[in-house]
Amino acid sequence: MSLPVALRPEAQADVLAARRWYENQREGLGDAFEERLDEVFARISKMPELCEVVLRGVRRGKLRRFPYLVYYRVFTDRIEVIGVLHGSRNPLVWQDRVREDRE
């Protein structure tokens, strides 16, 4: 059984910013980025525990071809994407999002 993938508003903003950046580099590259992202979403939807846990139940999936990581949590009814961030970004960006949930 597959779980639906839901992006938090911050994750949606991450995706839009990355897609825009790639599209500005070369026409069609933004579409390619989004296709690779959809592949990750499909994989984690079918096998939520596929990726490693990196902090407090947060898992990290990797995109092919692009240096981006998908941070997500698995719930009984859905997969919640916390962030879609470049691999060289400071991990505090997504960790702060997790901390905010606990407050």
PEFEN-V708589 format. One record per pair of residues at least 24 apart in sequence whose C-alpha atoms are under 7 Angstrom apart, sorted by the first residue. I is the first residue (numbers start at 1). J is the second residue. D is the distance in Angstrom with one decimal. If there is no record, write none. Layout:
BEGIN
I;J;D  I;J;D
END
This chain:
BEGIN
1;46;6.6  2;45;5.1  2;46;4.6  3;45;5.0  3;46;6.8  3;77;6.5  3;78;5.1  3;79;6.4  4;45;6.3  4;78;5.0  4;79;6.1  5;41;6.7  5;45;6.4  5;78;6.0  5;79;4.7  5;80;6.1  6;78;6.9  6;79;6.0  6;80;5.0  6;81;6.1  7;80;5.8  7;81;4.7  7;82;6.8  8;80;6.9  8;81;6.0  8;82;5.9  10;83;6.6  11;81;6.4  11;82;5.6  11;83;4.3  11;84;5.7  14;83;6.7  14;84;5.6  14;85;6.6  15;84;6.2  33;66;7.0  36;63;6.0  36;64;6.2  37;63;6.2  48;74;6.5
END
